[in-house]
């Protein structure tokens, strides 16, 4: 059952992984880590949130998340999944991705990530004709509230 603040049970709505359960997703990410055992934090995590009252379909979220990931510098050979949450504060997705490229073992480094992500989110608002809301500095910039963080493993509860 969903947490008290969720309108529905969070669910994997997209990405390029085969599995849908936490166990199979974890297993897939662990296989990518075996390519680069030297990497201490092989998994990247970020969240994108819509303003309260706005909503997107699963397909729209997936297309926007794919666009966001491409613009951030991830390729199709970086494993990822998108987990949709819908609660009183609004819809959000968690993006969980391998920093390790499956094709060549290259590592996504994410330099100046917050600044770049903020710019990309501004572009997504415009390109996808989404609501523009005040950004982190209060300027009219971002649709999404951004919670970037790198994690060493998948969250215990997605």
Buried (B, 14 or more C-beta within 10 A) or exposed (E): EEEEEEEEEBBBBBBBBEBEEBEEBBEBBBEBBEBBEEBEEBBBBBBBBBBEEEEBEBEEBBBBBBBBBEBBBBEEBBBBBBBBBBBEEBBBBBBBBBBBBBEEEBBBEBEEBEEBBBBBBBEBBEEBEBEBBEBEEEEEBBBBBBEBEBEEBBEEEB
